[in-house]
Amino acid sequence: MGAAVLRFLDRSLSVNVASSDRANRPLVARAVAARASCGGERLTVLLDGRANAELVAAVADTGRLAVVFSEPSTHRSLQVKGDGAVVAAPTAEEEALTGPYLDGFITELTGIGFTEPFIRAVMTCDPADLVALHVRPAAVFDQTPGPKAGEPVQA
């Protein structure tokens, strides 16, 4: 992933993850934190594994994962796809991402009229239920509404 993509992903954005089971039934969940590391060679997303058990099972079974990062105030969005995704217990360092991530997300959304209590309610997750999904990005696509939506983003 290029530097501009990494700068975009390294913010508190709205993050949704998707996969499908062996029957190709789509599954979608909201992530509570995300991080690109190793110069973009690895993407980690954290989500509530208990509330999203079917998606977690599908990722563990198929390795398929797509992650959409969206800036709510502008609708600028990027989708990162990869195969070979793995499910893991989050490290302490990964668990620590959730607090600053939520703080940044609150700043983003209160700026466009959402209330902090609403945002906290949507993003609430028991730390004991956190699951980490790790994937090596294979492709990045522009998903911003408009004429370039769906086009690959060049590294």
C-alpha positions as YAML, in Angstrom:
chain: A
units: angstrom
residues:
- id: 1
  name: MET
  ca: [0.00, 0.00, 0.00]
- id: 2
  name: GLY
  ca: [1.23, 3.46, -0.82]
- id: 3
  name: ALA
  ca: [1.96, 6.24, 1.67]
- id: 4
  name: ALA
  ca: [-1.27, 8.14, 0.90]
- id: 5
  name: VAL
  ca: [-3.35, 5.02, 1.55]
- id: 6
  name: LEU
  ca: [-1.49, 4.32, 4.79]
- id: 7
  name: ARG
  ca: [-2.04, 7.91, 5.98]
- id: 8
  name: PHE
  ca: [-5.78, 7.52, 5.31]
- id: 9
  name: LEU
  ca: [-6.00, 4.17, 7.12]
- id: 10
  name: ASP
  ca: [-4.04, 5.50, 10.09]
- id: 11
  name: ARG
  ca: [-7.00, 7.50, 11.37]
- id: 12
  name: SER
  ca: [-10.11, 6.83, 13.42]
- id: 13
  name: LEU
  ca: [-12.44, 6.05, 10.56]
- id: 14
  name: SER
  ca: [-15.62, 4.05, 10.25]
- id: 15
  name: VAL
  ca: [-14.40, 0.50, 9.64]
- id: 16
  name: ASN
  ca: [-16.59, -2.34, 8.45]
- id: 17
  name: VAL
  ca: [-15.38, -5.85, 7.77]
- id: 18
  name: ALA
  ca: [-16.97, -8.41, 5.50]
- id: 19
  name: SER
  ca: [-16.51, -12.02, 4.61]
- id: 20
  name: SER
  ca: [-18.60, -14.89, 3.37]
- id: 21
  name: ASP
  ca: [-19.07, -18.44, 4.49]
- id: 22
  name: ARG
  ca: [-18.52, -21.53, 2.30]
- id: 23
  name: ALA
  ca: [-22.04, -21.07, 0.86]
- id: 24
  name: ASN
  ca: [-21.03, -17.50, -0.12]
- id: 25
  name: ARG
  ca: [-23.51, -16.01, 2.35]
- id: 26
  name: PRO
  ca: [-22.26, -12.47, 3.08]
- id: 27
  name: LEU
  ca: [-21.43, -11.44, 6.64]
- id: 28
  name: VAL
  ca: [-20.66, -7.90, 7.78]
- id: 29
  name: ALA
  ca: [-19.54, -6.37, 11.09]
- id: 30
  name: ARG
  ca: [-18.35, -3.06, 12.48]
- id: 31
  name: ALA
  ca: [-14.76, -3.00, 13.69]
- id: 32
  name: VAL
  ca: [-13.85, -1.15, 16.88]
- id: 33
  name: ALA
  ca: [-10.25, -0.42, 15.85]
- id: 34
  name: ALA
  ca: [-7.85, -1.03, 13.00]
- id: 35
  name: ARG
  ca: [-4.17, -0.68, 12.23]
- id: 36
  name: ALA
  ca: [-1.96, -1.13, 9.20]
- id: 37
  name: SER
  ca: [1.54, -2.22, 10.16]
- id: 38
  name: CYS
  ca: [4.79, -3.40, 8.62]
- id: 39
  name: GLY
  ca: [4.60, -0.68, 5.99]
- id: 40
  name: GLY
  ca: [1.13, -1.81, 4.97]
- id: 41
  name: GLU
  ca: [2.06, -5.49, 4.70]
- id: 42
  name: ARG
  ca: [-0.39, -6.43, 7.46]
- id: 43
  name: LEU
  ca: [-3.80, -5.10, 8.38]
- id: 44
  name: THR
  ca: [-5.30, -5.81, 11.80]
- id: 45
  name: VAL
  ca: [-8.92, -5.12, 12.66]
- id: 46
  name: LEU
  ca: [-10.51, -5.63, 16.07]
- id: 47
  name: LEU
  ca: [-14.15, -6.48, 16.52]
- id: 48
  name: ASP
  ca: [-16.60, -7.92, 18.99]
- id: 49
  name: GLY
  ca: [-16.11, -11.63, 18.40]
- id: 50
  name: ARG
  ca: [-19.10, -12.71, 20.45]
- id: 51
  name: ALA
  ca: [-21.56, -10.43, 18.64]
- id: 52
  name: ASN
  ca: [-20.03, -11.36, 15.28]
- id: 53
  name: ALA
  ca: [-19.36, -15.05, 15.84]
- id: 54
  name: GLU
  ca: [-20.60, -16.09, 12.38]
- id: 55
  name: LEU
  ca: [-18.28, -13.66, 10.61]
- id: 56
  name: VAL
  ca: [-15.33, -14.71, 12.79]
- id: 57
  name: ALA
  ca: [-16.06, -18.39, 12.01]
- id: 58
  name: ALA
  ca: [-16.29, -17.64, 8.28]
- id: 59
  name: VAL
  ca: [-12.94, -15.81, 8.29]
- id: 60
  name: ALA
  ca: [-11.34, -18.67, 10.23]
- id: 61
  name: ASP
  ca: [-12.81, -21.17, 7.74]
- id: 62
  name: THR
  ca: [-12.26, -19.35, 4.42]
- id: 63
  name: GLY
  ca: [-9.56, -16.76, 5.07]
- id: 64
  name: ARG
  ca: [-11.56, -14.23, 3.05]
- id: 65
  name: LEU
  ca: [-11.71, -10.68, 4.34]
- id: 66
  name: ALA
  ca: [-12.61, -7.27, 2.98]
- id: 67
  name: VAL
  ca: [-12.26, -4.14, 5.11]
- id: 68
  name: VAL
  ca: [-13.87, -0.80, 4.24]
- id: 69
  name: PHE
  ca: [-12.47, 2.38, 5.77]
- id: 70
  name: SER
  ca: [-14.76, 5.37, 5.45]
- id: 71
  name: GLU
  ca: [-14.45, 8.97, 6.60]
- id: 72
  name: PRO
  ca: [-18.03, 9.84, 7.65]
- id: 73
  name: SER
  ca: [-17.64, 13.59, 7.19]
- id: 74
  name: THR
  ca: [-16.69, 13.26, 3.51]
- id: 75
  name: HIS
  ca: [-17.73, 9.68, 2.59]
- id: 76
  name: ARG
  ca: [-14.21, 9.11, 1.26]
- id: 77
  name: SER
  ca: [-13.82, 5.34, 1.41]
- id: 78
  name: LEU
  ca: [-11.24, 2.69, 0.62]
- id: 79
  name: GLN
  ca: [-11.74, -1.06, 0.55]
- id: 80
  name: VAL
  ca: [-8.86, -3.41, 1.34]
- id: 81
  name: LYS
  ca: [-9.20, -7.04, 0.29]
- id: 82
  name: GLY
  ca: [-7.11, -10.03, 1.19]
- id: 83
  name: ASP
  ca: [-7.12, -13.79, 1.36]
- id: 84
  name: GLY
  ca: [-5.42, -15.83, 4.02]
- id: 85
  name: ALA
  ca: [-6.89, -13.82, 6.88]
- id: 86
  name: VAL
  ca: [-6.44, -15.35, 10.31]
- id: 87
  name: VAL
  ca: [-8.35, -14.98, 13.56]
- id: 88
  name: ALA
  ca: [-6.37, -14.44, 16.76]
- id: 89
  name: ALA
  ca: [-6.71, -13.24, 20.31]
- id: 90
  name: PRO
  ca: [-5.60, -9.62, 20.35]
- id: 91
  name: THR
  ca: [-2.30, -8.73, 21.95]
- id: 92
  name: ALA
  ca: [-2.24, -6.20, 24.78]
- id: 93
  name: GLU
  ca: [-0.87, -3.65, 22.31]
- id: 94
  name: GLU
  ca: [-3.76, -4.33, 19.92]
- id: 95
  name: GLU
  ca: [-6.34, -4.11, 22.72]
- id: 96
  name: ALA
  ca: [-4.88, -0.71, 23.64]
- id: 97
  name: LEU
  ca: [-5.82, 0.60, 20.17]
- id: 98
  name: THR
  ca: [-9.52, 0.67, 21.02]
- id: 99
  name: GLY
  ca: [-9.42, 3.66, 23.42]
- id: 100
  name: PRO
  ca: [-7.59, 6.13, 21.15]
- id: 101
  name: TYR
  ca: [-9.47, 4.81, 18.14]
- id: 102
  name: LEU
  ca: [-12.82, 5.47, 19.81]
- id: 103
  name: ASP
  ca: [-11.69, 8.94, 20.92]
- id: 104
  name: GLY
  ca: [-10.79, 9.84, 17.33]
- id: 105
  name: PHE
  ca: [-14.02, 8.37, 16.00]
- id: 106
  name: ILE
  ca: [-16.00, 10.43, 18.52]
- id: 107
  name: THR
  ca: [-14.20, 13.58, 17.33]
- id: 108
  name: GLU
  ca: [-15.01, 12.73, 13.70]
- id: 109
  name: LEU
  ca: [-18.69, 11.99, 14.31]
- id: 110
  name: THR
  ca: [-19.50, 14.74, 16.81]
- id: 111
  name: GLY
  ca: [-18.20, 17.14, 14.17]
- id: 112
  name: ILE
  ca: [-21.10, 16.12, 11.93]
- id: 113
  name: GLY
  ca: [-23.79, 16.13, 14.59]
- id: 114
  name: PHE
  ca: [-23.78, 12.73, 16.33]
- id: 115
  name: THR
  ca: [-23.70, 12.69, 20.12]
- id: 116
  name: GLU
  ca: [-20.96, 11.09, 22.13]
- id: 117
  name: PRO
  ca: [-23.36, 8.81, 24.07]
- id: 118
  name: PHE
  ca: [-24.78, 7.50, 20.79]
- id: 119
  name: ILE
  ca: [-21.32, 6.81, 19.37]
- id: 120
  name: ARG
  ca: [-20.21, 5.05, 22.55]
- id: 121
  name: ALA
  ca: [-23.35, 2.90, 22.47]
- id: 122
  name: VAL
  ca: [-22.72, 1.86, 18.86]
- id: 123
  name: MET
  ca: [-19.05, 1.11, 19.49]
- id: 124
  name: THR
  ca: [-19.37, -0.58, 22.88]
- id: 125
  name: CYS
  ca: [-17.56, -3.88, 23.20]
- id: 126
  name: ASP
  ca: [-16.51, -5.93, 26.21]
- id: 127
  name: PRO
  ca: [-12.70, -6.20, 26.01]
- id: 128
  name: ALA
  ca: [-13.04, -9.90, 26.84]
- id: 129
  name: ASP
  ca: [-14.94, -10.36, 23.55]
- id: 130
  name: LEU
  ca: [-12.35, -8.69, 21.31]
- id: 131
  name: VAL
  ca: [-11.03, -10.69, 18.38]
- id: 132
  name: ALA
  ca: [-8.22, -9.67, 16.04]
- id: 133
  name: LEU
  ca: [-8.42, -10.37, 12.32]
- id: 134
  name: HIS
  ca: [-5.09, -10.18, 10.51]
- id: 135
  name: VAL
  ca: [-4.74, -10.08, 6.76]
- id: 136
  name: ARG
  ca: [-2.10, -9.29, 4.18]
- id: 137
  name: PRO
  ca: [-3.69, -6.76, 1.81]
- id: 138
  name: ALA
  ca: [-3.88, -8.03, -1.76]
- id: 139
  name: ALA
  ca: [-5.80, -5.15, -3.34]
- id: 140
  name: VAL
  ca: [-7.13, -1.68, -2.48]
- id: 141
  name: PHE
  ca: [-10.15, -0.12, -4.16]
- id: 142
  name: ASP
  ca: [-11.62, 3.38, -4.12]
- id: 143
  name: GLN
  ca: [-15.14, 3.09, -2.70]
- id: 144
  name: THR
  ca: [-15.89, 6.80, -2.43]
- id: 145
  name: PRO
  ca: [-19.28, 7.46, -4.03]
- id: 146
  name: GLY
  ca: [-18.74, 8.83, -7.52]
- id: 147
  name: PRO
  ca: [-17.29, 7.95, -10.89]
- id: 148
  name: LYS
  ca: [-14.14, 6.25, -9.51]
- id: 149
  name: ALA
  ca: [-15.95, 3.94, -7.09]
- id: 150
  name: GLY
  ca: [-14.73, 0.39, -7.50]
- id: 151
  name: GLU
  ca: [-11.51, 1.33, -9.26]
- id: 152
  name: PRO
  ca: [-8.26, -0.16, -7.97]
- id: 153
  name: VAL
  ca: [-5.98, 2.19, -6.06]
- id: 154
  name: GLN
  ca: [-2.41, 1.96, -7.23]
- id: 155
  name: ALA
  ca: [0.30, 1.41, -4.65]
...
